[in-house]
């Protein structure tokens, strides 16, 4: 019994250590490619905005979503990108992230013709891999909150992409933020497994789609 207990505790300690090491490693790899001001970020052809729900389960506004849209608009209006690809989950007719993202970008002044929707970005890996496979984006800007961007950039770099990240405003000190960041430990471990062990591919592929760039 004592031997089993020691083995169990050792296994738990090893797993926790692995989660921490992967988390820190992903952050360190992403650090040189993260930008938090429009003035400093290099000009790229396009931005990939990673999707999330516009509203929380209880009906309140999801500020992760709000701030990602604002960040994308800021990049476009500053001339840092000439097109925006919004990638998210449109798995049912009742849940459509990219349509809402497109509408809100248009409301904020981004012309519809420069917004391309990827409705099959069911998870971060799908969005990043499809960015190149479907939309020919390889040297581009990913938009999300920092904790999410670090994982997205880890995947992009592992796939040979030259993506950089633009940090959308966070919502620190909230229970939602704490939950999201706690889950990120497991999400990064899953990303590591997907990239280096399981060689996971997006659920949906498809034909190449043209992105319309502002002249």
Sine and cosine of phi, psi and omega as CSV:
sin_phi,cos_phi,sin_psi,cos_psi,sin_omega,cos_omega
0.00,0.00,-0.69,0.72,0.01,-1.00
-0.90,0.43,-0.63,0.77,0.01,-1.00
-0.90,0.44,-0.66,0.75,0.02,-1.00
-0.90,0.44,-0.67,0.74,0.01,-1.00
-0.89,0.46,-0.70,0.72,0.03,-1.00
-0.89,0.46,-0.66,0.75,0.02,-1.00
-0.89,0.45,-0.66,0.75,0.00,-1.00
-0.91,0.42,-0.73,0.68,0.00,-1.00
-0.90,0.44,-0.62,0.78,0.04,-1.00
-0.90,0.44,-0.65,0.76,0.01,-1.00
-0.91,0.41,-0.66,0.75,0.03,-1.00
-0.90,0.44,-0.70,0.71,0.01,-1.00
-0.88,0.48,-0.67,0.75,0.02,-1.00
-0.90,0.45,-0.67,0.74,-0.01,-1.00
-0.91,0.42,-0.69,0.73,0.01,-1.00
-0.90,0.44,-0.67,0.74,0.02,-1.00
-0.88,0.47,-0.67,0.74,0.01,-1.00
-0.89,0.46,-0.67,0.74,0.01,-1.00
-0.87,0.49,-0.70,0.72,-0.03,-1.00
-0.92,0.40,-0.70,0.71,-0.01,-1.00
-0.88,0.48,-0.71,0.71,0.01,-1.00
-0.90,0.44,-0.69,0.73,-0.01,-1.00
-0.85,0.52,-0.77,0.64,-0.03,-1.00
-0.91,0.40,-0.65,0.76,0.00,-1.00
-0.88,0.48,-0.69,0.73,0.01,-1.00
-0.88,0.47,-0.68,0.73,0.02,-1.00
-0.89,0.46,-0.70,0.71,-0.02,-1.00
-0.89,0.45,-0.67,0.75,0.00,-1.00
-0.89,0.45,-0.59,0.81,-0.08,-1.00
-0.98,0.17,-0.45,0.89,-0.17,-0.99
-0.75,0.66,-0.71,0.70,-0.04,-1.00
-0.93,0.37,-0.23,0.97,-0.10,-1.00
-0.92,-0.38,0.32,0.95,0.01,-1.00
-0.95,-0.30,0.65,-0.76,0.02,-1.00
-0.73,-0.68,0.61,-0.79,-0.01,-1.00
-0.86,-0.51,0.07,1.00,0.08,-1.00
-0.74,-0.67,0.59,-0.80,-0.02,-1.00
-0.90,0.44,-0.62,0.78,-0.07,-1.00
-0.87,0.49,-0.57,0.82,-0.13,-0.99
-1.00,-0.01,-0.36,0.93,-0.09,-1.00
-0.96,0.28,0.68,-0.73,0.02,-1.00
-0.91,0.42,0.40,-0.92,0.07,-1.00
-0.97,0.26,0.73,-0.69,0.08,-1.00
-0.74,-0.68,0.24,-0.97,-0.03,-1.00
-0.94,0.33,-0.59,0.80,-0.11,-0.99
-0.55,-0.84,0.35,-0.94,0.13,-0.99
-0.89,-0.45,0.64,-0.77,0.12,-0.99
-0.95,-0.30,0.90,-0.44,0.00,-1.00
-0.99,-0.16,0.87,-0.50,-0.04,-1.00
-0.99,0.16,0.71,-0.70,-0.15,-0.99
-0.99,0.17,0.39,-0.92,0.15,-0.99
-0.35,-0.94,0.23,-0.97,-0.02,-1.00
-0.92,0.38,0.58,-0.81,0.02,-1.00
-0.96,0.29,-0.52,0.86,-0.03,-1.00
-0.82,-0.57,0.47,-0.88,0.05,-1.00
-0.97,0.26,0.19,-0.98,-0.01,-1.00
-0.84,0.54,-0.62,0.79,-0.01,-1.00
-0.98,0.18,-0.05,1.00,0.03,-1.00
0.97,-0.24,-0.16,0.99,0.01,-1.00
-0.96,0.27,0.29,-0.96,-0.01,-1.00
-0.93,0.37,0.69,-0.72,0.07,-1.00
-1.00,-0.07,0.96,-0.27,-0.09,-1.00
-0.96,0.28,-0.32,0.95,0.16,-0.99
-0.85,0.53,-0.70,0.71,0.03,-1.00
-0.90,0.43,-0.79,0.61,-0.07,-1.00
-0.81,0.59,-0.72,0.70,-0.07,-1.00
-0.96,0.27,-0.46,0.89,0.09,-1.00
-0.93,0.38,-0.66,0.75,0.03,-1.00
-0.89,0.45,-0.71,0.71,0.01,-1.00
-0.88,0.48,-0.66,0.75,-0.01,-1.00
-0.90,0.45,-0.67,0.74,0.01,-1.00
-0.90,0.43,-0.66,0.75,0.03,-1.00
-0.89,0.46,-0.69,0.73,0.01,-1.00
-0.86,0.51,-0.68,0.73,0.01,-1.00
-0.89,0.46,-0.71,0.70,-0.05,-1.00
-0.91,0.41,-0.74,0.68,-0.06,-1.00
-0.93,0.38,-0.43,0.90,0.04,-1.00
-1.00,0.09,-0.02,1.00,0.01,-1.00
0.97,0.23,0.30,0.95,0.00,-1.00
-0.98,0.18,-0.39,0.92,0.10,-1.00
-0.68,-0.73,0.42,-0.91,-0.01,-1.00
-0.95,-0.33,0.00,1.00,0.02,-1.00
-0.31,-0.95,0.38,-0.92,0.02,-1.00
-0.77,-0.64,0.77,-0.64,0.13,-0.99
-0.95,-0.32,0.83,-0.55,0.05,-1.00
-0.97,-0.22,0.79,-0.62,-0.09,-1.00
-0.82,-0.58,0.81,-0.59,-0.03,-1.00
-0.26,-0.97,-0.16,-0.99,-0.11,-0.99
-1.00,-0.09,0.91,-0.42,0.11,-0.99
-0.88,-0.48,0.70,0.71,-0.18,-0.98
-0.93,0.37,-0.39,0.92,0.06,-1.00
-0.68,-0.73,0.25,-0.97,0.00,-1.00
-0.94,0.34,-0.24,0.97,-0.01,-1.00
-1.00,-0.09,-0.11,0.99,-0.03,-1.00
-0.68,-0.73,0.95,-0.32,-0.12,-0.99
-0.65,-0.76,1.00,-0.04,-0.04,-1.00
-0.93,0.37,-0.72,0.70,-0.16,-0.99
-0.94,0.34,-0.53,0.85,0.04,-1.00
-0.89,0.45,-0.69,0.73,0.04,-1.00
-0.90,0.43,-0.65,0.76,0.01,-1.00
-0.89,0.46,-0.70,0.72,0.02,-1.00
-0.86,0.50,-0.73,0.68,-0.03,-1.00
-0.88,0.48,-0.66,0.75,-0.03,-1.00
-0.96,0.30,-0.53,0.85,0.10,-1.00
-0.91,0.41,-0.66,0.75,0.03,-1.00
-0.90,0.44,-0.69,0.73,0.04,-1.00
-0.86,0.51,-0.54,0.84,-0.03,-1.00
-1.00,0.08,0.01,1.00,0.11,-0.99
0.95,-0.31,0.12,0.99,0.06,-1.00
-1.00,0.01,0.86,-0.51,-0.02,-1.00
-0.87,0.50,0.64,-0.77,-0.04,-1.00
-0.82,0.57,-0.60,0.80,-0.10,-1.00
-0.91,0.41,-0.28,0.96,0.01,-1.00
-0.98,-0.21,0.21,0.98,0.04,-1.00
-0.91,-0.42,0.83,-0.55,0.03,-1.00
-0.91,-0.42,0.70,-0.72,-0.03,-1.00
-0.98,-0.21,0.73,-0.69,0.17,-0.99
-0.92,-0.40,0.99,-0.17,-0.07,-1.00
-0.99,0.17,0.03,1.00,-0.06,-1.00
-0.92,-0.40,0.43,0.90,0.10,-1.00
-1.00,0.08,0.93,0.38,-0.12,-0.99
-0.93,0.37,-0.42,0.91,0.06,-1.00
-0.50,-0.87,0.17,-0.99,-0.09,-1.00
-0.86,0.51,-0.68,0.74,0.02,-1.00
-0.85,0.52,-0.70,0.71,0.02,-1.00
-0.86,0.51,-0.72,0.69,-0.02,-1.00
-0.87,0.49,-0.71,0.71,-0.06,-1.00
-0.94,0.33,-0.71,0.70,-0.01,-1.00
-0.91,0.40,-0.67,0.74,0.00,-1.00
-0.93,0.37,-0.43,0.90,0.02,-1.00
-0.81,0.58,-0.66,0.75,0.03,-1.00
-1.00,0.03,-0.71,0.70,-0.10,-0.99
-0.90,0.44,-0.60,0.80,-0.07,-1.00
-0.97,-0.24,-0.63,0.77,-0.15,-0.99
-0.94,-0.34,0.09,1.00,0.05,-1.00
0.86,0.51,0.51,0.86,0.09,-1.00
-1.00,-0.05,0.81,-0.58,0.05,-1.00
-0.74,-0.67,-0.58,0.82,0.02,-1.00
-0.89,-0.46,1.00,-0.02,-0.21,-0.98
-0.49,-0.87,0.01,-1.00,-0.02,-1.00
-0.93,-0.36,0.76,-0.65,0.11,-0.99
-0.98,-0.18,0.69,-0.73,-0.04,-1.00
-0.90,-0.43,0.83,-0.56,0.10,-0.99
-0.11,-0.99,-0.06,-1.00,0.11,-0.99
-0.96,0.29,0.36,-0.93,-0.14,-0.99
-0.84,0.55,-0.74,0.68,-0.07,-1.00
-0.88,0.48,-0.55,0.84,0.02,-1.00
-0.99,0.16,-0.64,0.77,0.01,-1.00
-0.86,0.51,-0.63,0.77,-0.04,-1.00
-0.86,0.50,-0.66,0.75,0.03,-1.00
-0.94,0.34,-0.66,0.75,0.00,-1.00
-0.88,0.48,-0.66,0.75,0.02,-1.00
-0.93,0.36,-0.57,0.82,0.08,-1.00
-0.85,0.52,-0.71,0.70,0.01,-1.00
-0.91,0.41,-0.72,0.70,-0.03,-1.00
-0.86,0.50,-0.72,0.69,-0.02,-1.00
-0.92,0.40,-0.61,0.79,0.03,-1.00
-0.90,0.44,-0.45,0.89,0.01,-1.00
-1.00,-0.04,0.12,0.99,0.05,-1.00
0.99,0.12,0.23,0.97,0.01,-1.00
-1.00,0.06,0.39,-0.92,0.00,-1.00
-0.97,-0.25,0.55,0.83,-0.06,-1.00
-0.92,0.40,0.50,-0.86,0.16,-0.99
-0.82,-0.57,0.20,-0.98,-0.07,-1.00
-0.86,-0.50,0.65,-0.76,0.12,-0.99
-0.93,-0.36,0.86,-0.51,-0.13,-0.99
-0.99,0.17,0.89,-0.46,0.12,-0.99
-0.98,0.19,0.45,-0.89,0.00,-1.00
-0.83,0.56,0.63,-0.78,-0.01,-1.00
-0.99,-0.11,0.08,-1.00,0.09,-1.00
-0.81,-0.59,0.93,0.37,-0.09,-1.00
-0.91,0.41,0.44,-0.90,0.08,-1.00
0.99,0.11,0.03,1.00,0.02,-1.00
-0.98,-0.21,0.40,-0.92,0.03,-1.00
-0.89,0.45,-0.57,0.82,0.03,-1.00
-0.88,0.47,-0.69,0.72,0.00,-1.00
-0.90,0.43,-0.66,0.75,0.01,-1.00
-0.89,0.46,-0.67,0.74,-0.01,-1.00
-0.91,0.42,-0.70,0.71,-0.02,-1.00
-0.88,0.47,-0.67,0.74,-0.06,-1.00
-0.96,0.26,-0.52,0.86,0.08,-1.00
-0.92,0.40,-0.66,0.75,0.03,-1.00
-0.91,0.41,-0.42,0.91,-0.07,-1.00
-0.89,0.45,-0.48,0.88,0.05,-1.00
-0.85,0.52,-0.71,0.70,-0.01,-1.00
-0.96,0.26,-0.57,0.82,0.01,-1.00
-0.90,0.44,-0.61,0.79,0.01,-1.00
-0.95,0.32,-0.62,0.79,0.06,-1.00
-0.89,0.45,-0.64,0.77,0.03,-1.00
-0.91,0.41,-0.65,0.76,0.03,-1.00
-0.88,0.47,-0.67,0.74,0.03,-1.00
-0.87,0.49,-0.70,0.71,0.02,-1.00
-0.89,0.45,-0.71,0.71,-0.03,-1.00
-0.87,0.50,-0.68,0.73,-0.10,-1.00
-0.98,0.21,-0.72,0.70,-0.18,-0.98
-0.97,-0.23,-0.31,0.95,-0.06,-1.00
-0.88,-0.48,-0.80,0.61,-0.07,-1.00
-1.00,0.08,-0.36,0.93,-0.05,-1.00
0.79,0.62,0.77,0.64,-0.05,-1.00
-0.92,0.40,0.64,-0.77,0.05,-1.00
-0.91,-0.41,0.36,-0.93,0.04,-1.00
-0.84,0.54,0.50,-0.87,0.00,-1.00
-0.89,0.45,-0.59,0.81,0.00,-1.00
-0.86,-0.51,0.67,-0.75,0.14,-0.99
-0.96,-0.29,-0.78,-0.62,0.02,-1.00
0.73,-0.69,-0.01,-1.00,0.00,-1.00
-0.99,0.12,0.36,-0.93,0.08,-1.00
-0.86,0.50,0.62,-0.78,0.07,-1.00
-0.83,-0.56,0.65,-0.76,-0.05,-1.00
-1.00,0.09,0.72,-0.69,0.11,-0.99
-0.99,-0.11,0.76,-0.65,-0.01,-1.00
-1.00,0.00,0.88,-0.48,-0.06,-1.00
-0.98,-0.20,0.60,-0.80,0.07,-1.00
-0.93,0.36,0.72,-0.69,-0.02,-1.00
-0.97,0.25,0.00,0.00,0.00,0.00
